[in-house]
């Protein structure tokens, strides 16, 4: 098992989060720390998330993606199928910010 001292390479990762607002939101934007550069990407639908996930990996060099808790099982699977990097999820079976629903019922467009 590696210790944090043994991990010397800086990670570039993307964090996609679902928002129900119209396009024109601020973002994507980078949050940079000594150990991780995180590209924060707002998306409005699963289809947009697929496009942005590919862009983050292919154009921005993200080596991993994290998905917000609004992504349901189907949404997370769609992202994982479209990229060749590890995809992690923040998990809610039902999301408190979505009226206790899964993103699969709201963003699957």
Buried (B, 14 or more C-beta within 10 A) or exposed (E): EEEEEEEEEEEBBBBBBBBEEEEEEEEBEEEEEEEEBBBBBBBBBBEBBBEBBBBBBEEBEBBBBBBBBBBBEBBBBBBBEBBEBEBEBBEBEEBEBBEEBBBBEBBBE
